[in-house]
Amino acid sequence: MADFTKHQQNIIRNYYDNRESISLQKIQELVTELYLSTGRKRAQYWKNIAGHLEKLDVPQSKIDKLIEQDDPAKVVTIIEPLLKK
């Protein structure tokens, strides 16, 4: 981190310290949008949710099953225990 100023280093450190919270917040927002969307937009939301779930170390097999089922309520059941931490 020698190339970054002290301020930039703090911003980067804070981001990685709060990465789980950020991903959970984004998933919550995307699930809301997923309930209201159809077609191509819905596929894009699923892709974004999958990316955030990967960051939260959810197994790929579970992610694939969620996308296959296409049920936003199932995403909520997966992130619920993570929210209680």
N, C-alpha and C positions, 0 to 999 in steps of 0.2 A: 504494500500500500504506500510505497514511498512516493509514487507519482501523484498522490491525492493530498489536498490540504487537510488539516485537522478537521475542519467543518465537514468536508466531503467524506472523510473516513467515518465520522459520527453518523452521517446520513446512511451510509452503506451498512454500517454495523446495526443501526436501528431497523433497517429494512429486513435484514436477515434474522434479527431477534424476533421480529413480528411477522415473519413470512406466513406462519400457520394461521394467524388471525386474519391476515389479509386474504389468504385463499378461502377461508371459511366465509368471510364477508362477501367475496365475489361469487361464491357458489350460491349463497342465499339469494343474491340479486338475480343471478342467472336462472335459478329455479322459478322465481316469480315470472320472469320473462318467458320461460319455457311453457308455463301454464297458458300463456296468452298467445303463443305463436303457432304457426303452421308452416309446412313446406320447407323451403331452403333455409329460412331464418331459424327454424327449429333445429335443423341439422347443425347449423353453426353454433347454436347455444350448447348442444350436446358435445360438440368438439371442444368448446371452451371449458365446459364442466369437467370433461375427461382430463384436460390439461391440469386443472386445479386439483383434481383428485389424485393425480400422479404426484404432484408436489406434496400432498399429504400422506404419501406412501400407502395408498389404497392399492391392493393387488390388481394387476391388469385384467385378470380373469373376471373380477368383480365389476370392473368398469365396463368391460365388453358386455357382460350380462345386463347391466343397467341400460346401456344404449340399446341393446336388442329388445328389452322389455318396453322401452320408451314410456316410462312412468316416472314423472317428477317426484311423486310421493316416496318412491324407493330411495331416491337421492337423499331425501330428508332423513330417512331412517338410518342411513349410513353416517351422515355428518352429525346427527344428534349426540352420540356419545363424545364426539370430538368437541362439541360446543360446551359440554359440561366440564371439561378440563379446566 
